Amino acid sequence: MSDISMPKNDYKHVFGANPKILARRNDPDTSHEAAQSIDSTTLERMVYEAILSFGSRGCISDEVRAMYPWLPYSSVTARYKSLLDKKYITDTGARRAGKSGKNQRVLIANTTRSLENAIRQQTATV
């Protein structure tokens, strides 16, 4: 499904977020516990690979969520911001109607080359 040229065990250096940034300082203790329990590395990788599988056509959130029907809504949709911030995916500016009839943004995965450049930039700043 993916054309990423790195071993899967290297994903931990690419995907995921520090649990400390998943909950705000003033959030209740339950939010902090939940942030610690989330495997954001696996979730980000799954969402990235789902978007990548649609190629240049891109996809909307409904299509990504349909690939992982067992995951809660927020487990999937919360990954878009992180992937966008890291420049691993792009909002094309196009919109398509979802199941509800409301428009959703069309997302595409960056190519391997641009992803590798984004990873280099990210790791250079760490």
C-alpha positions as CSV (number, residue, x, y, z in Angstrom):
1,M,0.0,0.0,0.0
2,S,2.8,2.4,0.8
3,D,5.8,3.4,-1.2
4,I,7.7,4.7,1.8
5,S,11.3,3.4,1.5
6,M,12.0,2.9,5.2
7,P,11.5,-0.1,7.4
8,K,8.3,-0.1,9.5
9,N,10.3,0.0,12.8
10,D,11.6,3.4,11.7
11,Y,8.1,4.9,11.8
12,K,8.5,5.7,15.5
13,H,10.9,8.4,14.5
14,V,8.6,9.8,11.9
15,F,5.0,9.5,13.1
16,G,3.4,10.1,16.4
17,A,3.2,12.9,19.0
18,N,4.6,13.4,22.5
19,P,1.7,12.6,24.8
20,K,2.4,15.8,26.7
21,I,1.1,17.8,23.7
22,L,-2.1,15.7,23.3
23,A,-3.6,17.1,26.5
24,R,-3.5,20.8,27.7
25,R,-2.0,21.6,31.1
26,N,-5.4,22.5,32.6
27,D,-7.2,19.5,31.2
28,P,-8.6,17.0,33.8
29,D,-6.4,14.1,34.9
30,T,-8.6,11.7,32.7
31,S,-7.4,13.6,29.6
32,H,-3.8,13.2,30.6
33,E,-4.3,9.5,31.2
34,A,-6.0,9.2,27.8
35,A,-3.1,11.0,26.1
36,Q,-0.7,8.5,27.6
37,S,-2.7,5.6,26.4
38,I,-2.9,6.6,22.8
39,D,-0.6,5.0,20.3
40,S,-0.3,8.1,18.1
41,T,2.6,6.6,16.1
42,T,0.5,3.7,14.8
43,L,-2.6,5.8,14.3
44,E,-0.7,8.5,12.3
45,R,1.0,5.8,10.2
46,M,-2.3,4.1,9.5
47,V,-4.0,7.4,8.5
48,Y,-1.1,8.4,6.3
49,E,-1.0,5.1,4.5
50,A,-4.8,5.2,4.0
51,I,-4.5,8.7,2.4
52,L,-1.5,7.5,0.4
53,S,-3.5,4.6,-1.0
54,F,-5.8,7.0,-2.8
55,G,-2.9,8.4,-4.9
56,S,-3.3,11.7,-6.7
57,R,-7.1,11.5,-6.6
58,G,-6.9,12.1,-2.9
59,C,-9.6,11.3,-0.4
60,I,-12.0,12.8,2.1
61,S,-12.3,11.9,5.8
62,D,-15.3,9.6,5.2
63,E,-13.1,7.5,2.9
64,V,-10.3,7.2,5.5
65,R,-12.7,6.4,8.3
66,A,-14.3,3.7,6.2
67,M,-10.9,1.9,6.0
68,Y,-10.9,1.7,9.8
69,P,-14.5,1.3,11.0
70,W,-13.4,-0.2,14.3
71,L,-11.6,3.0,15.3
72,P,-13.4,5.9,17.1
73,Y,-14.1,8.9,14.9
74,S,-11.6,11.1,16.8
75,S,-8.8,8.5,16.7
76,V,-8.7,9.0,12.9
77,T,-9.7,12.6,12.5
78,A,-7.3,13.9,15.1
79,R,-4.3,12.7,13.1
80,Y,-5.0,15.0,10.1
81,K,-3.7,18.2,11.9
82,S,-0.4,16.5,12.9
83,L,0.1,15.1,9.4
84,L,-0.7,18.5,7.9
85,D,1.7,20.3,10.3
86,K,4.5,17.8,9.5
87,K,3.7,18.3,5.7
88,Y,3.2,14.6,5.3
89,I,-0.2,15.3,3.7
90,T,-1.7,18.3,1.9
91,D,-5.1,19.8,1.8
92,T,-5.6,20.2,-2.0
93,G,-8.2,23.0,-1.6
94,A,-10.7,20.8,-3.4
95,R,-13.9,19.7,-1.6
96,R,-16.1,16.6,-2.1
97,A,-19.4,15.8,-0.5
98,G,-19.3,13.3,2.3
99,K,-22.0,10.8,3.4
100,S,-23.8,13.7,5.2
101,G,-23.9,15.7,2.1
102,K,-21.6,18.3,3.5
103,N,-18.3,19.1,1.9
104,Q,-15.1,17.7,3.2
105,R,-11.6,18.7,2.3
106,V,-9.7,16.5,-0.2
107,L,-6.3,15.3,1.3
108,I,-3.4,13.8,-0.6
109,A,-0.3,12.2,0.8
110,N,3.0,13.8,-0.2
111,T,5.2,11.7,-2.4
112,T,8.0,9.7,-1.0
113,R,10.6,12.3,-2.1
114,S,8.7,15.2,-0.4
115,L,8.0,13.0,2.6
116,E,11.7,12.2,3.0
117,N,12.5,15.9,2.7
118,A,10.0,16.7,5.4
119,I,11.4,14.0,7.6
120,R,14.9,15.3,7.2
121,Q,13.7,18.8,8.1
122,Q,11.8,17.5,11.1
123,T,14.7,15.4,12.5
124,A,17.2,18.3,11.9
125,T,15.2,20.4,14.3
126,V,14.9,17.8,17.0
